[in-house]
């Protein structure tokens, strides 16, 4: 699967860089490679870049700083961060930089494939988002699928998934979700329990209909809810 998109890939380790470059060339027509932040910024300025994949441990500064510099120049470019498990505490900075995805190394082929297909779909304005655990969601028709099975979902459940898919780079609190998917909210409901209850019922419904006891909406205490790919 190739396209006319250009990828900027930044990785310090030569062996890893060469191995990943071979993989990326199967997805993108043009792959531009760098091993440090300063050269990467020069390449960014001299090329039309559609996507940047950055390792967090590149020399001089780091991948997150490079992501922030690129984000200052381009608010819409998609960015994926590669990071070692031991560096996962830095991911809050990745969230703040509106990262499309952050992948923990060693990266599983399945996770890499899903992230690349989803980011390509987003860049090319395609509508099908491949979620985790064999689920998929069509943003245009607002249809949810488990494998080949279509799952009937309510109006509010459609709004919930659509909102989280469109804001896939960050966790959203219950109140963020409530303000964006409900026309009327209870001013006395400081904890936005309407969303908590909606997601709880939705999770049970999905388990009952699919038979799969895993969910595609992640909830991290203190951060909120996030769609998972």
C-alpha positions in Angstrom: 0.0 0.0 0.0 1.6 3.2 -1.1 0.3 6.8 -1.7 1.6 10.2 -2.7 2.3 11.2 0.9 5.7 12.3 2.3 6.9 11.0 5.6 9.7 12.6 7.7 11.2 9.9 9.9 13.7 10.9 12.7 15.6 8.1 14.6 19.2 8.2 16.0 19.9 4.4 15.9 21.2 3.5 12.5 20.0 -0.2 12.5 16.5 0.7 13.8 16.3 3.6 11.3 17.2 1.4 8.4 14.7 -1.4 9.5 11.8 1.1 10.0 12.6 2.9 6.8 12.1 -0.3 4.8 8.7 -0.8 6.5 7.6 2.9 6.0 8.4 2.7 2.3 5.7 0.1 2.0 3.2 2.7 3.2 4.5 6.0 1.7 5.8 7.0 -1.7 8.4 9.4 -0.2 10.3 8.7 3.0 12.8 11.4 4.2 15.1 10.3 7.0 17.2 12.1 9.6 19.1 11.2 12.7 18.9 14.5 14.6 16.6 17.5 15.3 18.5 20.2 13.4 18.8 18.3 10.2 15.2 17.2 10.5 14.0 20.9 10.8 16.0 21.8 7.7 14.4 18.8 5.8 11.0 19.9 7.0 11.5 23.5 5.7 12.7 22.2 2.3 10.0 19.6 1.7 6.3 19.3 1.9 5.8 16.9 4.8 2.5 15.2 5.4 3.5 13.2 8.5 6.4 13.1 11.0 7.4 10.0 12.9 9.8 11.0 15.6 11.7 8.9 18.1 11.7 10.5 21.5 15.5 10.0 22.1 17.0 11.8 19.1 20.2 13.8 19.9 20.6 17.5 20.9 17.1 18.0 22.1 14.5 15.3 21.8 11.6 14.1 19.7 9.0 15.9 21.8 10.8 19.2 21.5 11.0 18.6 17.7 7.3 17.9 17.7 6.6 21.1 19.5 8.8 23.1 17.0 7.0 21.5 14.0 3.6 22.1 15.6 4.5 25.9 15.9 5.0 25.9 12.1 2.1 23.7 11.2 -1.0 23.2 13.3 -2.4 20.5 11.1 0.5 18.1 10.4 0.1 14.7 11.9 2.8 13.5 14.3 3.6 10.0 15.7 6.0 9.6 18.6 8.0 6.4 19.2 9.2 6.0 22.8 10.7 3.4 25.0 8.5 2.0 27.8 10.8 3.7 30.4 10.0 7.1 28.9 6.2 6.8 29.1 6.0 9.5 31.7 7.0 12.0 29.0 3.8 11.2 27.1 1.9 14.0 28.9 4.0 16.3 26.8 3.1 14.4 23.7 -0.6 14.8 24.6 -0.1 18.5 24.9 1.6 18.6 21.5 -1.5 17.1 19.8 0.3 13.9 18.8 -1.8 11.5 16.6 -0.3 8.4 18.3 2.5 7.4 20.6 3.9 3.9 20.2 5.8 2.1 22.9 9.0 0.3 21.7 9.4 -2.5 20.8 6.5 -1.6 18.6 4.2 -4.5 17.7 3.6 -4.8 13.9 -0.2 -4.9 14.5 -0.1 -1.6 16.4 2.2 0.1 13.8 0.0 -1.1 11.0 -3.2 0.2 12.6 -1.6 3.6 13.4 -0.3 4.1 9.9 -3.5 3.1 8.2 -5.5 5.4 10.5 -3.2 8.4 10.0 -3.2 7.9 6.3 -6.9 7.7 6.3 -7.1 10.9 8.3 -4.6 12.7 6.0 -6.5 11.6 2.9 -9.9 12.5 4.4 -11.0 8.9 4.4 -13.6 8.1 7.1 -13.0 4.5 8.4 -11.0 4.5 11.6 -9.6 1.1 12.7 -10.0 0.8 16.4 -8.4 -1.6 18.9 -9.7 -5.1 19.5 -11.1 -5.7 15.9 -13.5 -2.7 16.0 -13.9 -0.1 13.3 -15.8 3.2 13.1 -17.0 5.0 10.0 -17.0 8.7 10.8 -19.2 9.6 7.8 -22.0 7.2 8.4 -21.4 7.0 12.2 -21.4 3.2 12.0 -19.6 0.9 14.4 -18.4 -2.5 13.3 -17.0 -5.5 15.2 -15.1 -7.6 12.6 -17.7 -7.8 9.9 -20.7 -7.3 12.2 -22.4 -3.9 12.3 -23.4 -2.9 15.9 -26.4 -0.7 16.3 -25.6 2.2 18.6 -27.6 5.1 19.9 -27.4 8.8 18.9 -25.4 9.7 22.0 -23.1 6.7 21.5 -22.4 7.9 17.9 -21.7 11.4 19.2 -19.3 9.9 21.9 -17.3 7.9 19.4 -17.2 10.6 16.8 -16.0 13.2 19.3 -13.2 10.9 20.7 -12.1 9.9 17.2 -11.9 13.5 16.1 -9.8 14.3 19.2 -7.8 11.1 19.2 -4.6 12.9 20.1 -5.7 13.6 23.7 -7.7 12.3 26.7 -11.0 14.1 27.3 -12.6 14.5 30.7 -16.2 13.5 31.3 -17.1 17.2 31.4 -15.3 17.9 28.1 -17.4 15.2 26.5 -20.6 16.3 28.1 -20.2 19.9 26.8 -19.6 18.6 23.3 -22.2 15.8 22.9 -25.2 16.9 25.0 -27.4 19.8 24.0 -28.4 20.4 27.6 -26.3 19.7 30.7 -27.2 19.8 34.3 -25.3 22.7 35.9 -25.5 20.8 39.3 -23.7 17.8 37.9 -20.1 18.9 38.6 -18.7 15.4 37.9 -20.6 15.0 34.6 -22.0 11.7 35.7 -24.2 11.7 32.6 -21.1 10.8 30.5 -19.8 8.3 33.1 -23.1 6.5 33.0 -23.3 6.7 29.2 -19.9 5.1 28.8 -20.6 2.4 31.4 -23.8 1.4 29.7 -22.2 1.5 26.3 -19.3 -0.7 27.5 -21.7 -3.3 28.8 -23.8 -3.2 25.6 -20.7 -3.7 23.5 -19.6 -6.7 25.6 -23.0 -8.3 25.3 -23.4 -7.8 21.6 -19.8 -8.7 20.5 -18.9 -11.3 23.1 -15.5 -9.5 23.2 -14.7 -8.5 26.8 -12.4 -5.7 25.8 -13.3 -2.0 25.1 -11.9 0.5 22.6 -12.3 3.5 25.0 -9.5 3.9 27.5 -10.0 5.7 30.8 -7.0 7.0 32.8 -7.5 8.5 36.2 -6.7 12.2 36.1 -6.6 12.4 32.3 -9.9 11.2 31.1 -11.2 9.1 28.1 -9.4 8.3 24.8 -10.2 6.2 21.8 -7.7 3.4 21.3 -6.3 2.1 18.0 
